[in-house]
């Protein structure tokens, strides 16, 4: 995820789940459907909508070419993960901090950042 962005208006009521597990979420967790993910991204990172659209187009083209839904499933998982991070300030803060420390001159800090980045990505995927 290149970066986490924040609010813009979008109709969310029909595309979002009502489960909120972490207290200080910006929006409820979206359903794992293209439209729900797009609506959520429009709120938490509107600057990434073009990137999302391009990735979706590429995933669907590969799905046709490969005669497999795997590229579309991967696209959904990637965006569900990125949106999970962006909608939760706790994960977003940890993500940004870990990314910043990956190139730290102190190898122990860089190694710790790599572990934390992995933990953030795992947590975002396992919701």
N, C-alpha and C positions, 0 to 999 in steps of 0.2 A: 504494500500500500504506500504510494508515494507521499501521502499526507492526509490529514483529517481536516475537513473543512466544516463549516457550520451554516446555520439556518437560511431558509428560503420558504415561501409558502407552497404547499402542495396538499391535495386531498388525501388524508391518511386514514380516516375513520373506517373505510371498508377494506383496506389493504393491510392493516396492522393487527397483530395479535394483541390481546389485552394483558398478557403476562408480563410483569415487570419484576425481575428478580433482584436487582442490585441497587434499588433505592433512588439513586440520582441519575437516572437515565434521561436523555434529552427527548426521546420518543420511545414508544413501545417497540419490542422486537418485531420486525416485519415477517410475514409469511415468506417462505422461500420460493416465491414466484417472480418472474421478471417484472411484472407491473408493481408488485408490492415493494420489491427492492428498489426500483426506479423512484417510486414515491418517497421512500425513506431516504434515499440518497439526495433527493431534491431538498430535503430538510437539513440533513446533517453535513452534507458536502456537495452543494450544488455546483461547485466548480469542477467536479469530476463527472458530471453527466455526459459530456462529450466522450470522455475516455470510456465510460460504461457502454455507451451506444456503439462505439467502434469495436470494443471487445465482444459485445453481443453479436454484431454483424459477423465478425471473424469466427466466433464460436459456431454460429449457425451455418456459415459457409463450410467450415471443417466438418460439421455434422453431416452435411449433404455429401461432401466429397468422400468422407470415411464411411458413410452409411452407418453411423454410430451416434448415439446421444451423449457419449462421453464428453465431447467438448462443451456442450450446453450444460451438462451437470457440473463440470469444472468451473464454468463461468458463474453459475449460481452459487457454488460453494465459495469461490473467491470473493464475490460481492457481498454475500451474507457475512463472511468474516470481516471484511473491511468496514461494513456498516455496523457490525457489532462493536468494533473498536471505536468508531466515530460516535456512536450514540451513547457510549458509556465514558464519561469523563475520567473515571479511574483507569480504564484500559488505555484510553487515548493519551493520558499523561505519561503512563508507563511506556507506551509505544514510542512516543516522541523522545522521551529521555533516553531510552535504550538505543534508538537509532542514532541519536546525537553522540552517544558514548562509544559506538562501535569503532570509531577511528581514533579513540583516545590514545595518547602517547603512552599511558601506563597500561601495560598488557593485562594486568589484573582487572582494571576497570573495563577494558574492552571485552575481556572474557566474561565478566559479570553481566555486561550489557547484552552480549550474545545469548547468555542463558535466560535473561529476563525477556528479551525479545521472543525467544522460543516459547517461554511460558505464556506471554501475552497472546501469541498466535494460537497456541494450544487452547487456552481458555476461550478465546473468541470462536474457535471451531467446535468446541465441545459444550454448546449451550442447548 
